C-alpha cells in the first residue's frame, strides 16, 4: 500500500508538468449572468471562466468570455427566430459554419428535439460545442457556443458543457 501511495504522489507532479489537466473543482462556486432584455440567465463554473464583468458584450452578443489559462471561449447570444428556422436547420447551419472555419469537423454527439439542439464536435484539435433552445415559448432563441483549444483536456471540456445552465430570468 505504501508503494502505491508513493507512486501516486510522484505521478501527480509529472502529469501536471506534462499538461494533464484536472477536472473542474467540485467547490460549486459559480458565476451567473442575466440579460433582462432577452429574459435569460446563464450559470457557469467560476473556476473555468472569468466573471461576466470581464466579458465582451455588444448588440449581437450577450456575453463573450475567454479563459487564457484554460483556452476556452464562450459565446452567448439570443434573438427572435425571424426566419422561422427549425432546430434541425439551425443545427445544420452551425455544422456548416464550423466546416467553413475548420478542416475535418468530426461530430462527437448530437441531439435535436422540438425544444432545441446540442452539437459536440472536434476539428483541428479544437473542442466545439453548440446549443440552442427557445425559452418559455416566447419566440426568443438562446445560442450557446463553446470552443476549447487543442491543449484542453477533453474531460474538462465535457464537464464544463454539462455544468453550464441556461434558464429564464424570473
N, C-alpha and C positions, 0 to 999 in steps of 0.2 A: 504494500500500500504506500509506503514511504517513497519508494522509487517512482510510482505513478505520479505522486504529488510533485516530486522534484522535476519529473519530465514535463508535466503541465506548466509548472512555474517557469521553466526555461523556454518552453514553446511559445507562451504568450508574447513575450517581448520580440521574439523572432517573427511571429506572424504580424504583429503590429508594425515592425520595421519594414516588412515586405508589403505593406499597404492593405492588409486584410482588415476590413472594417467590421466593427461590431454592429449588432442590430440597434434599433432605436431604444434608448434608455427607457425603462418602464416607469419612470417617475411620474408620468401622467401630466406634466405641465404642457399646456397648450396656449397658442395664441388664437384669438378669434377676430375675424374681420367681418363687418356687416355693411351692406350697401342699402341705405334706405330708399334710394331711387328704384332699385330693382327688387327690394324686399328679400334679399338673400344673405345668408351668413355662411362663413366657412370657418371651420376649426381645424388646426393642424399642429403637429408636434413642434414645440419651441426649440427642441434640441437639434432640429434638422434645418429649419428655415428661419430667416430673420423676422423681426417684428413687422407687422403691417405698416408701421410708421416709416420703415426704411424702404418700402416698396414703391414701384412706379405706378402711376395712375394717369389715365387720360380718358378721352371720350369713349373709345372702343374697349379699353382695358380697365376693368375694375381694379385689378391688382396684379402686379408683376413682381415676383420675388426671385432673388438669386442668392444661393449659398455658395460662396467661393470655396469654403472648406470641404463641402460635400459634392460640389459641382452639380447642383440641381437647380433647374429653373422651373418656376411655377407661373402659370398664366391663368387668370380667372376673368371671364368676360360674361356678359349677359345682354340679350336683346330680344325683341319680338321676332317671331318666325314669319317675317314678311313674305317670304317666298312660299310658305306653306310646305316646307320640306318634311318628309318623313324621317324618322331616326335612322332608317336604313340609308336614305340618301345623304344624311349628314355624316354617317359613318363612312360611306364611300368617298365623300369629299375630303374627309380627314385623311383617309388612306392615300388618296391621290395627292394631297398636299405633301404628305411625308415622302411619297415616291418622287415628287418633284424636287425635294430638298436633299434626300439621302439616296445612296445607292443600296440596292439589295435590302429592301424592307421586308422583314420576316415577322409575320403575325405570331405572337405567343398565345394570345387568348382574345376572345371577343364575345360580346353578349349584346344582342339587340332585342329590345322589347317594345311594347307600345308606349312605355314610360320613359325610355331613354336608351342610351348605348354606352358601352365601355369597350375600349380597344387598347390592347397592350402589344407592343412590337419591339424589335431590336433592329437597328440599322447602323452600319458603320461603327459598331461598338457602342452606340448610344442606346439607352433605355428610353422608350417612348410610351406615354400613356395619355389617353384622351377619354373624356367622359362628358356626356351631355344629358340634360334632363329638363323637363318642364316642372316648375314648382307650383303646386296647388291650382292647376288648370287656369292660370292667369294669362297664359299666352307668352309669358317670359321664359326664355330658354337660357339655362346656365351652362357655360362651357368651361371645363377644367382641362388644362394641358400640363403635363409634367415631362421634362426632359432631363435625364441623368447622364452625365458624362461617362466616357469609357472606363475611367478608374473607379467608378461607383460600384459597390458590391450589389449584386442582383437581389440579395435578401433584404438589404436596406431599402432599395427602391420598391420592392413588392410590399414591404411592411408600411412604407410611407403612403403609398397609394391607398392602402386599406385603412389607414388612420386619418385620412383627410375626410372630414364630414361636411356635407353641404345640406343646408336646411333653410326653411323660410324664416325671415326675420319677424318675430312677433312682437 
